[in-house]
Amino acid sequence: MDVVVRRRGESLKSIVLGGVPIHLLVRSEGLESMIVEMPPGAGIPKVYSHEGEEVRIVLEGELEVEVSGERYLLKEGDTMWFRSEQPHAIRNPGTRKAVYFSVNIPPSLSW
């Protein structure tokens, strides 16, 4: 049995996408999980789609997630799931940093 423990503040790798730090926590053949820290007003710079599914849990602040043209406002403690083949975008409409935990099945980012 394989086990991975990642402590608070630790990450396997980090990238910055459109000014948004993304910290890879765990990556396997079947999934990747990450913590994303989105400054106020920031967002992932384009609408995109890819194979699979995503789950997001808002840990701090709020997020506006657009999926297939429909906008959803998520606040602390909210969870969202959707099929990633749908065009989607995300931004922080708030005045403070937003932090969310995300799982992509299968992995979709190039690290």
Secondary structure by P-SEA (a helix, b strand, c coil): cbbbbbcccccccccccccbbbbbcccccccccbbbbbcccccccccccccbbbbbbbccbbbbbbcccbbbbbcccbbbbbcccccbbbbbcccbbbbbbbbbccccccc
